[in-house]
C-alpha cells in the first residue's frame, strides 16, 4: 500500500483472530470487498499488485460509497 496507495474507504485489523475464524481465512494477507448489506463481493488471497488493485476497483462499484 505504500507503493500503490490505499484504494479502500475502510480497512480493518483482526488482531484477536475472531473474524479470521468466522470467514475461514486460509491465506495472509487476504483482501475482502464487502457491500453495505454485508455481502462479500470479492476475496483476494495474497499480496496486492497494481493488477490486483485494478481488478478490485472494477468490483468496487458494487460497494456503496466506493469509487
SENU-634266 format. One line per field, with one value per atom (N, C-alpha, C, CB): residue number from 1; residue in three letters; atom name; x, y, z. Coordinates in Angstrom, 2 decimals. Last residue first. Glycine has a CB too. Layout:
<recs>
i: NUM / ... $
aa: ala / ... $
at: CA / ... $
east: X / ... $
north: Y / ... $
up: Z / ... $
</recs>
This chain:
<recs>
i: 67 / 67 / 67 / 67 / 66 / 66 / 66 / 66 / 65 / 65 / 65 / 65 / 64 / 64 / 64 / 64 / 63 / 63 / 63 / 63 / 62 / 62 / 62 / 62 / 61 / 61 / 61 / 61 / 60 / 60 / 60 / 60 / 59 / 59 / 59 / 59 / 58 / 58 / 58 / 58 / 57 / 57 / 57 / 57 / 56 / 56 / 56 / 56 / 55 / 55 / 55 / 55 / 54 / 54 / 54 / 54 / 53 / 53 / 53 / 53 / 52 / 52 / 52 / 52 / 51 / 51 / 51 / 51 / 50 / 50 / 50 / 50 / 49 / 49 / 49 / 49 / 48 / 48 / 48 / 48 / 47 / 47 / 47 / 47 / 46 / 46 / 46 / 46 / 45 / 45 / 45 / 45 / 44 / 44 / 44 / 44 / 43 / 43 / 43 / 43 / 42 / 42 / 42 / 42 / 41 / 41 / 41 / 41 / 40 / 40 / 40 / 40 / 39 / 39 / 39 / 39 / 38 / 38 / 38 / 38 / 37 / 37 / 37 / 37 / 36 / 36 / 36 / 36 / 35 / 35 / 35 / 35 / 34 / 34 / 34 / 34 / 33 / 33 / 33 / 33 / 32 / 32 / 32 / 32 / 31 / 31 / 31 / 31 / 30 / 30 / 30 / 30 / 29 / 29 / 29 / 29 / 28 / 28 / 28 / 28 / 27 / 27 / 27 / 27 / 26 / 26 / 26 / 26 / 25 / 25 / 25 / 25 / 24 / 24 / 24 / 24 / 23 / 23 / 23 / 23 / 22 / 22 / 22 / 22 / 21 / 21 / 21 / 21 / 20 / 20 / 20 / 20 / 19 / 19 / 19 / 19 / 18 / 18 / 18 / 18 / 17 / 17 / 17 / 17 / 16 / 16 / 16 / 16 / 15 / 15 / 15 / 15 / 14 / 14 / 14 / 14 / 13 / 13 / 13 / 13 / 12 / 12 / 12 / 12 / 11 / 11 / 11 / 11 / 10 / 10 / 10 / 10 / 9 / 9 / 9 / 9 / 8 / 8 / 8 / 8 / 7 / 7 / 7 / 7 / 6 / 6 / 6 / 6 / 5 / 5 / 5 / 5 / 4 / 4 / 4 / 4 / 3 / 3 / 3 / 3 / 2 / 2 / 2 / 2 / 1 / 1 / 1 / 1 $
aa: unk / unk / unk / unk / unk / unk / unk / unk / unk / unk / unk / unk / unk / unk / unk / unk / unk / unk / unk / unk / unk / unk / unk / unk / unk / unk / unk / unk / unk / unk / unk / unk / unk / unk / unk / unk / unk / unk / unk / unk / unk / unk / unk / unk / unk / unk / unk / unk / unk / unk / unk / unk / unk / unk / unk / unk / unk / unk / unk / unk / unk / unk / unk / unk / unk / unk / unk / unk / unk / unk / unk / unk / unk / unk / unk / unk / unk / unk / unk / unk / unk / unk / unk / unk / unk / unk / unk / unk / unk / unk / unk / unk / unk / unk / unk / unk / unk / unk / unk / unk / unk / unk / unk / unk / unk / unk / unk / unk / unk / unk / unk / unk / unk / unk / unk / unk / unk / unk / unk / unk / unk / unk / unk / unk / unk / unk / unk / unk / unk / unk / unk / unk / unk / unk / unk / unk / unk / unk / unk / unk / unk / unk / unk / unk / unk / unk / unk / unk / unk / unk / unk / unk / unk / unk / unk / unk / unk / unk / unk / unk / unk / unk / unk / unk / unk / unk / unk / unk / unk / unk / unk / unk / unk / unk / unk / unk / unk / unk / unk / unk / unk / unk / unk / unk / unk / unk / unk / unk / unk / unk / unk / unk / unk / unk / unk / unk / unk / unk / unk / unk / unk / unk / unk / unk / unk / unk / unk / unk / unk / unk / unk / unk / unk / unk / unk / unk / unk / unk / unk / unk / unk / unk / unk / unk / unk / unk / unk / unk / unk / unk / unk / unk / unk / unk / unk / unk / unk / unk / unk / unk / unk / unk / unk / unk / unk / unk / unk / unk / unk / unk / unk / unk / unk / unk / unk / unk / unk / unk / unk / unk / unk / unk / unk / unk / unk / unk / unk / unk $
at: N / CA / C / CB / N / CA / C / CB / N / CA / C / CB / N / CA / C / CB / N / CA / C / CB / N / CA / C / CB / N / CA / C / CB / N / CA / C / CB / N / CA / C / CB / N / CA / C / CB / N / CA / C / CB / N / CA / C / CB / N / CA / C / CB / N / CA / C / CB / N / CA / C / CB / N / CA / C / CB / N / CA / C / CB / N / CA / C / CB / N / CA / C / CB / N / CA / C / CB / N / CA / C / CB / N / CA / C / CB / N / CA / C / CB / N / CA / C / CB / N / CA / C / CB / N / CA / C / CB / N / CA / C / CB / N / CA / C / CB / N / CA / C / CB / N / CA / C / CB / N / CA / C / CB / N / CA / C / CB / N / CA / C / CB / N / CA / C / CB / N / CA / C / CB / N / CA / C / CB / N / CA / C / CB / N / CA / C / CB / N / CA / C / CB / N / CA / C / CB / N / CA / C / CB / N / CA / C / CB / N / CA / C / CB / N / CA / C / CB / N / CA / C / CB / N / CA / C / CB / N / CA / C / CB / N / CA / C / CB / N / CA / C / CB / N / CA / C / CB / N / CA / C / CB / N / CA / C / CB / N / CA / C / CB / N / CA / C / CB / N / CA / C / CB / N / CA / C / CB / N / CA / C / CB / N / CA / C / CB / N / CA / C / CB / N / CA / C / CB / N / CA / C / CB / N / CA / C / CB / N / CA / C / CB / N / CA / C / CB / N / CA / C / CB / N / CA / C / CB / N / CA / C / CB $
east: -15.37 / -15.18 / -14.33 / -14.54 / -17.98 / -16.64 / -16.57 / -16.28 / -20.62 / -19.66 / -18.26 / -19.63 / -21.46 / -21.97 / -20.89 / -23.24 / -20.04 / -19.97 / -20.38 / -18.54 / -19.96 / -20.99 / -21.04 / -20.78 / -17.72 / -19.00 / -20.14 / -19.28 / -15.57 / -15.92 / -17.23 / -14.81 / -14.70 / -15.80 / -16.30 / -15.35 / -12.59 / -13.68 / -14.91 / -13.23 / -10.83 / -11.54 / -12.71 / -10.58 / -9.81 / -10.65 / -11.45 / -9.78 / -8.28 / -9.38 / -10.35 / -8.85 / -6.38 / -7.27 / -8.48 / -6.51 / -5.13 / -5.84 / -6.80 / -4.84 / -3.89 / -4.93 / -5.78 / -4.32 / -2.00 / -3.02 / -4.19 / -2.40 / -0.39 / -1.13 / -2.26 / -0.18 / -1.05 / -0.18 / -1.01 / 0.41 / -1.17 / -1.78 / -0.71 / -2.57 / -0.69 / -0.27 / -1.01 / 1.23 / -3.55 / -2.18 / -1.92 / -1.86 / -6.78 / -5.77 / -4.39 / -5.95 / -9.65 / -8.36 / -7.35 / -7.87 / -13.05 / -11.98 / -10.72 / -12.36 / -15.96 / -14.71 / -13.76 / -14.07 / -18.32 / -18.33 / -17.10 / -18.41 / -20.19 / -18.83 / -18.93 / -18.03 / -22.65 / -22.35 / -20.92 / -23.36 / -23.44 / -22.65 / -22.30 / -23.37 / -24.62 / -25.51 / -24.78 / -26.40 / -22.54 / -23.19 / -24.18 / -23.91 / -20.09 / -21.02 / -21.72 / -22.06 / -16.62 / -17.94 / -18.86 / -17.87 / -13.74 / -14.59 / -16.02 / -14.49 / -10.79 / -12.20 / -12.99 / -12.72 / -7.64 / -8.43 / -9.86 / -7.87 / -5.19 / -6.40 / -7.18 / -7.28 / -1.66 / -2.82 / -4.01 / -2.49 / -2.71 / -2.42 / -1.44 / -1.85 / -5.32 / -4.09 / -3.94 / -4.08 / -7.66 / -6.66 / -5.32 / -7.16 / -10.38 / -9.24 / -8.16 / -8.68 / -13.13 / -12.26 / -11.10 / -13.08 / -14.62 / -14.61 / -13.73 / -14.17 / -14.20 / -15.55 / -15.56 / -16.20 / -11.41 / -12.08 / -13.46 / -12.19 / -11.08 / -10.31 / -10.97 / -8.87 / -12.51 / -13.03 / -12.35 / -12.81 / -10.70 / -12.09 / -12.66 / -12.94 / -8.11 / -8.31 / -9.74 / -7.46 / -7.33 / -7.76 / -8.01 / -9.03 / -6.80 / -5.68 / -6.05 / -5.17 / -7.77 / -8.37 / -7.29 / -9.06 / -8.38 / -7.35 / -8.03 / -6.15 / -9.69 / -9.84 / -8.67 / -11.18 / -10.60 / -9.82 / -9.99 / -8.30 / -12.47 / -12.28 / -11.42 / -13.64 / -12.04 / -12.62 / -12.39 / -14.13 / -9.09 / -10.26 / -10.74 / -9.96 / -6.67 / -7.87 / -9.17 / -7.85 / -3.84 / -4.93 / -6.20 / -5.15 / -0.73 / -1.79 / -2.88 / -2.39 / 1.42 / 0.27 / -0.85 / -0.28 / 3.43 / 3.77 / 2.56 / 4.38 / 2.08 / 2.97 / 3.25 / 4.28 / 0.82 / 0.00 / 0.87 / -0.93 $
north: 4.39 / 4.98 / 4.10 / 6.35 / 3.49 / 3.30 / 3.96 / 1.80 / 3.79 / 4.75 / 4.57 / 4.66 / 0.42 / 1.79 / 2.69 / 1.82 / -1.67 / -1.30 / 0.17 / -1.55 / -2.02 / -2.76 / -2.41 / -4.23 / -0.72 / -0.06 / -0.76 / -0.02 / -2.43 / -1.50 / -0.76 / -0.50 / -3.98 / -4.51 / -3.49 / -5.76 / -2.52 / -2.88 / -3.35 / -3.96 / -2.47 / -1.23 / -1.51 / -0.23 / -5.06 / -4.70 / -3.43 / -4.49 / -4.73 / -5.69 / -5.37 / -7.13 / -2.89 / -2.53 / -3.46 / -2.56 / -4.47 / -3.26 / -2.81 / -2.13 / -6.42 / -6.79 / -5.59 / -7.42 / -4.79 / -5.54 / -5.92 / -6.81 / -3.91 / -2.93 / -3.60 / -2.20 / -6.28 / -5.67 / -4.63 / -6.76 / -7.68 / -6.84 / -6.30 / -5.68 / -11.11 / -9.71 / -8.97 / -9.62 / -13.23 / -12.92 / -11.43 / -13.53 / -13.56 / -14.10 / -13.78 / -15.62 / -11.72 / -11.89 / -12.37 / -10.55 / -11.74 / -12.15 / -12.36 / -13.47 / -9.76 / -10.25 / -10.64 / -9.18 / -9.41 / -9.23 / -9.85 / -7.74 / -10.44 / -10.46 / -10.43 / -11.72 / -8.38 / -9.46 / -9.33 / -9.47 / -6.22 / -7.25 / -8.44 / -7.74 / -4.15 / -5.15 / -6.29 / -5.70 / -2.76 / -2.17 / -3.12 / -0.90 / -5.37 / -4.27 / -3.80 / -4.71 / -5.95 / -6.23 / -5.06 / -6.46 / -7.56 / -6.43 / -6.78 / -6.08 / -8.47 / -8.83 / -7.56 / -9.55 / -9.83 / -8.63 / -9.06 / -7.75 / -11.31 / -11.51 / -10.21 / -12.68 / -12.16 / -11.33 / -11.73 / -9.85 / -15.32 / -14.00 / -13.35 / -14.06 / -17.71 / -17.08 / -15.70 / -16.98 / -18.57 / -19.56 / -18.96 / -20.45 / -18.00 / -17.43 / -18.48 / -16.23 / -18.37 / -19.49 / -19.00 / -20.54 / -16.40 / -16.48 / -17.60 / -15.17 / -16.87 / -16.80 / -17.01 / -15.47 / -16.65 / -17.94 / -17.96 / -18.23 / -13.91 / -14.92 / -16.29 / -14.98 / -12.70 / -12.64 / -13.69 / -11.24 / -13.31 / -13.75 / -13.79 / -12.84 / -12.37 / -13.54 / -14.04 / -14.63 / -10.10 / -11.21 / -12.49 / -10.82 / -8.34 / -8.78 / -9.94 / -7.62 / -7.53 / -8.55 / -9.13 / -9.67 / -4.40 / -5.31 / -6.23 / -4.52 / -2.87 / -3.40 / -4.31 / -4.16 / 0.05 / -1.16 / -1.60 / -0.92 / 1.92 / 1.45 / 0.19 / 1.17 / 2.58 / 3.59 / 3.23 / 3.75 / 1.69 / 1.36 / 2.53 / 0.18 / 1.88 / 2.09 / 1.91 / 1.14 / 3.39 / 2.63 / 2.89 / 2.99 / 3.03 / 3.76 / 2.84 / 4.79 / 1.66 / 1.88 / 2.70 / 0.57 / 1.69 / 1.94 / 2.36 / 0.70 / 1.15 / 2.30 / 2.68 / 2.02 / -1.18 / 0.00 / 1.25 / -0.01 $
up: -4.76 / -6.06 / -6.93 / -5.94 / -2.47 / -3.04 / -4.39 / -3.15 / -1.74 / -1.21 / -1.75 / 0.27 / -1.83 / -1.68 / -1.08 / -0.81 / -4.06 / -2.66 / -2.54 / -2.07 / -6.72 / -6.00 / -4.53 / -6.16 / -7.58 / -7.83 / -7.10 / -9.32 / -7.18 / -6.10 / -6.34 / -5.91 / -9.26 / -8.44 / -7.43 / -7.72 / -10.26 / -11.17 / -10.40 / -12.16 / -8.10 / -8.45 / -9.39 / -9.10 / -8.32 / -7.17 / -7.47 / -5.90 / -10.64 / -10.61 / -9.47 / -10.47 / -9.73 / -10.83 / -10.90 / -12.16 / -7.80 / -7.39 / -8.48 / -7.05 / -9.37 / -8.42 / -8.03 / -7.17 / -10.75 / -11.49 / -10.58 / -12.13 / -8.65 / -9.44 / -10.21 / -10.42 / -6.00 / -7.01 / -7.76 / -7.99 / -2.76 / -3.79 / -4.72 / -3.15 / -1.78 / -1.86 / -2.96 / -2.08 / -0.96 / -1.34 / -1.41 / -2.67 / -2.19 / -1.29 / -1.83 / -1.11 / -2.31 / -2.98 / -1.95 / -3.65 / -2.84 / -1.91 / -2.74 / -1.10 / -3.20 / -3.76 / -2.64 / -4.68 / -1.80 / -3.25 / -3.89 / -3.59 / 0.86 / 0.32 / -1.21 / 0.81 / 2.27 / 1.35 / 0.82 / 0.17 / 3.79 / 4.45 / 3.56 / 5.64 / 2.51 / 3.09 / 3.78 / 2.02 / 1.38 / 2.55 / 3.22 / 2.16 / 0.54 / 0.25 / 1.51 / -0.79 / 0.77 / 1.33 / 1.01 / 2.87 / -0.14 / -0.50 / -0.10 / -2.05 / 1.33 / 1.21 / 0.93 / 2.49 / 1.05 / 0.86 / 0.60 / -0.31 / 3.05 / 2.26 / 2.23 / 2.83 / 3.26 / 3.53 / 2.66 / 3.32 / 4.14 / 4.66 / 3.71 / 6.12 / 3.74 / 3.27 / 3.90 / 1.73 / 4.89 / 4.57 / 4.14 / 3.48 / 7.03 / 6.32 / 6.12 / 7.10 / 7.79 / 7.39 / 6.53 / 6.63 / 8.88 / 7.42 / 6.89 / 6.84 / 11.64 / 11.09 / 9.58 / 11.44 / 11.95 / 12.17 / 11.54 / 13.68 / 11.38 / 10.64 / 10.76 / 11.16 / 13.39 / 12.01 / 11.14 / 11.41 / 15.55 / 15.53 / 14.11 / 16.42 / 15.94 / 15.09 / 15.01 / 15.58 / 17.21 / 18.07 / 17.27 / 18.82 / 15.12 / 15.96 / 16.88 / 16.79 / 12.41 / 13.28 / 14.18 / 12.44 / 11.05 / 11.56 / 12.56 / 12.22 / 8.08 / 9.44 / 9.77 / 9.58 / 6.19 / 6.38 / 7.83 / 6.03 / 3.84 / 5.20 / 5.18 / 5.90 / 1.17 / 2.05 / 3.51 / 1.78 / -0.72 / 0.07 / 0.92 / 0.95 / -1.99 / -2.80 / -2.02 / -3.97 / -0.99 / -0.41 / -1.22 / 1.08 / -2.87 / -2.20 / -1.68 / -3.15 / -3.92 / -4.78 / -4.15 / -5.19 / -1.86 / -3.26 / -4.09 / -3.87 / 0.49 / 0.43 / -1.02 / 1.16 / 0.00 / 0.00 / 0.00 / 1.19 $
</recs>
